C-alpha cells in the first residue's frame, strides 16, 4: 500500500547497485508510485547513460517515505549519508546478494547465490508481472554484466545467462552498454593504470599482487575515485597471482582495502571479515584504521595465512 518510496544504493556506486536501483525506480513509477532514488556519491561517468533524466539525487531532508528499499547494500554504513535521512519509523526493505549482509532491514531479501542484485530485481519483475521496458532491460543487463565480470566469475550460473538472454530479447542494447561501460575509459584512468602497472608488487611466490593508491595519485593523473574501479582486475589477471589487493589511503590513518581472488579455495570475504569488512568469496573489502605500513603487513599476513591453509594448486 506504500505510495511514497525511496530507493537507496551504496556509496561508491557500481553497475549492479545503480542498474538495480534505477530498474526498480522505473518499475515502481510505471505502477503509479512516487519514487525518489538516492545515492551519497556521484554516478561514475561510464554509467551515466543509465540515468539520462538524473533521477538519482543526493540524500536530503524530506517529509518521510512509506517505504525505503535498499539495493545491493551489505550494511547500513554502506549507505553513507542516506542513512541519516531515511525515516526510521517506516518499512525498510533490504534486497541484496552479499553473503556478509547484516540483515538491517525490516524485510530482508538476501540471495548470496545470485551473482548480482540485478538478478534478484529481475526475479521481482517476473513475480510481480511488471513490464520490462528497453530502459529497464539496459539497467538490469548492466547490473548483471558488471557484477559477474562480463559473465567470467565463478558465481555466474545457467540462470544468469538465461536472464541476460531474456533482457536482450526485451531490448537491452548491448552495443550501447558495452561501449559505455567497457570501451569509454577517460585518459585520466589510463594514467592511473599506468601508475599501477609500474608500481604493483608481488609476494608469496607471486601468488599475491598488491598496490597502493594515495590522494596525490588522483591529483597527478586528474583521475577521480570512480576511475580506480577495475584497476585491481589488471593485476589479478597475471598468471601466477591468486589474490590481488588494492590499498587506498583515504586519510593518513584510514586505509580502504579491496581484495580479489581467482581461486574458489581462497575466500576473500573471510579475510575481509577479520578487518570488519565483507563482500563475496571472490571480491571483498574493508576500511582499516592504522598506519599504511602496519595495515599492509597485517593484510598481507592474513592473505598468506589463507593461502597456506587453503590453497593447494
N, C-alpha and C positions, 0 to 999 in steps of 0.2 A: 504493500500500500504506500510505500515511500514515493514522494513526488520530487523532493529536492535531494539530489545525490551529489556527492563529491567523490571523484576517483583520484586516488593519490598513488604516486610511484616513488622509487628510491632516489636518493642523492646520486650524483654522477650517473645519470640515466644512460641506458644502453638500448639496443634494438628490441630486446624482449620486453623490458619494462615500458618503453614508450609505445611499442606496437600493441601490446596488450591493453595498456591504458587507453589509447586512442580508439581501438576497436570497440572496447566496452563503452566508452563515452558516446561514440557514434551510434552504437546499437541501442543504448538506453534513450538517446534523443529520438531515434526513429519510432520508439513506442510511446513517445509523448512526455518523457521525464525532463525536468530541468536539471541539467548536469553541468558541474564545474570540474575541470581537470587541473590538478596542482602538481608541481614538482619544484623542489627547492633550488635546483641547479638548472642552468640553461641547457637547451637541447643542442647536442652536437650538430654541426653544420650538415654532416653527411646524412642525418636523419630528419632534417627539417622538411623534406618533401612529404613526410607523413602528416604534417600539421600545417597545411597551407593557410588555414584560417586563424592560426595562432590560438587554438583552443587552450593550450596548456599555459597556465599562469603561475606566478609566484604565489605562495600561500598568503592569505590576508584575512583581516577581521571580517566576519560575516554574522548574519543572524542565526547561523547554525544550519545543520542539514538533518534530514530524516535518517539518512544512511550514508556512511562513508565506506568506500570499497578500496582496500589497499591491494595493489597488484605487484607481484614479484619482489616483495619486501620481506626479508628474513627476520628482521627485528625492528622494534619501534624506533631505535636510534637511527636506522637507515632512512627514516622519513625526514630527517633534518628538521627544519622549522615547521614543516607541515604538522608535526605532532602537537605544536603549541596552539594551533588554530582549529583543529577538528573538535567538534563539540563532544565531550566525553559521555554525555547523557544519552546519545543516540546509538543506534546499532553500528558496530564496526565489523565489516566482513573482510577477512584476510584470505586472499587467493594467491597461492604461491607453490613453487616446486623445490625450494631449498630444503634439504634434509635437516639443516640446522635451524629451521623456522621455530620461533619461540612461542607460537600459538597465542599471540597477543590479542586476537580478535574476539568478539562475542560469538561469531561464527567463523570457524577455520576450515577452509577447503585446501588442504595441503596434499600434493601428489608428487612425492620425490621421484617416482619412477618416470614422470613426464620430463622430457629433456628441456622443455621451455614452458613458461607460464602461458605463452600464446596457445599452446596445445590444450591447456585447461580451459581457456577462454573460448576456444573453438568448440569444445565439448558443450560449454554453456549455451552457445548459439544454437547448436544442434538440438539440445534438450529443450530449450525454450522456443524452438522453431522461429528464431529471429532471422530476418533476411540478411544474407551476407552480400553486401554491395561490393563493387570493384574496390572502393576505397578501404573497406574493412578487410577485404582479401589481401590487399597490399600490406596493411598493418600486421595482420596475423602471419603472413608469409615472411615478412621481415623479422618478426619476433622469433619464429621457429628457425629460420635460416641462420640468424646471427648467434643464437644460443646453442646451436649444435655445431658451430664452426663450419657452416655450409654442409651440414649432414656428415661431418667427418668424425665427430666424437662418438665414443662407445655408448653414450646414452641414447643415441639415435635408434629407434625401433621401427619395425614394419609399419606400425600405425602412424609414425611420423611422416613417412613417405606418402602414405595414403592421404593423410591430412593435407600435406603440401600439394599433392596432385589435385585434390578437390579445390583447394584455394586457387590454383592456376585455372582450373575449369571455371571457377566463379569470377575470373577476370584479373587475378593478380598479375601485374605487368613485370615480368622477370627482367626485361632489359632495363627498365627504369630503376627497379630496385637494385639490381646488381651494379649498374653504373654509379648510382648514388652511394651505395654502401661500400662497395669493394674497389671501385675504379676512379674515385674522385678525391684522393688524398691531397691536402694542401702541401705546398713546398715546405712549410714550417714543420710538418710531421716527418717529411723525408729527412730534414736536417736533424730532427730528434732521433730518428732511426740510425742515422749516420753516427751520431754520438754513441748510441747503444752498441752498435756493431764494433766500434773502435774500442769500447771500454769494458765490455762484459768479461767476466772471469769464469773459469771452470775449476771445479774441485771434485774430490771424491772420485778419482779415475774418470774424470769428465762426465760423471753422471749428474752433477749439479751445475747448472749455469745460473749466474746471478749478475745483477747490475743495479746501479743507483741512479736515481733522478733527483736533482735538487732544484730549488726555485730558480737559481741562476741559469740552469739549463733551458728552462722555458723562456727566460728573458733573452738569452743569447740567440735562440733559434726563432723567437717570435711565436712559439707554439703555445697553445692553450692546454689546459688539463685534459680535455677530451682527446687531444692528439696522441696521448700516451696509451690509449686503449689499443690493444692488439700488438703492441711492440713486443711483449713477452712471448708471443707465438713465434716470432722470428728466431728466438734463441731456443725455444722448446723444440723447434723442428731440426736442430742439429742432431746428427745420428746417435752419438752415444748418450745424449742428455736424457735423463728420466724425469727430473724435476727442475723447473725453472722458477726463479724468484726475482721479483722486482721490489726493491726497497725505494720508497719515495719519501723524501724528507718533507713533512708537512709543516712542522715547527722545529726549532732547534732540539727539542726533546720529545718529539712525536713523529713516529715513522709509520707509514702505511705500507703493509706488505701485500703483494699479490703472489699467489702460488699456482703453478700449473703442473700437472702430472700427465705423462703419456703412458703410464702402466696401470692396469687395474689392480695390481698388487700394492701400489702406493696411493693411499687415500689422503690427499692434502687437506681435506676438511678436518680430519683428526689432528693434523699438525697445527692448523689454524686455531682449532679449539683450545690448544694448550696456551694460546695467547688471547683467549676470549674472543676469537673470531669465528668464522664459519663459512659455509658455502656448499660446494658439491665435492664428491670424491676426486674429480679431475681439475677443479678450479675453485679456489677459496682465497680468503684474505682476512686481514686483521689490522687493527691500529695498536701500536705498542709504544708505551712510554719508555724513554731511556735515551742514552747517547747512541749515535749511529754505530760506533764500533761494537758496543756491548750488545745492541739489538742484533746486529749482523751475526755475531758469534753465537748467540742463543738460537737464532733461527736456523743457521747452517747446521748447528749441532743437532737440532731436532730433526732436520731433514736426513742427516747422516744416520741417526738412530733408526728412523723409519726404513731407510734403505738397507741397513744392516740386518734388521729383524724381518723384513718382508720381501725384499727384492731378491729374486733367485735366478735371474737370467744372466 
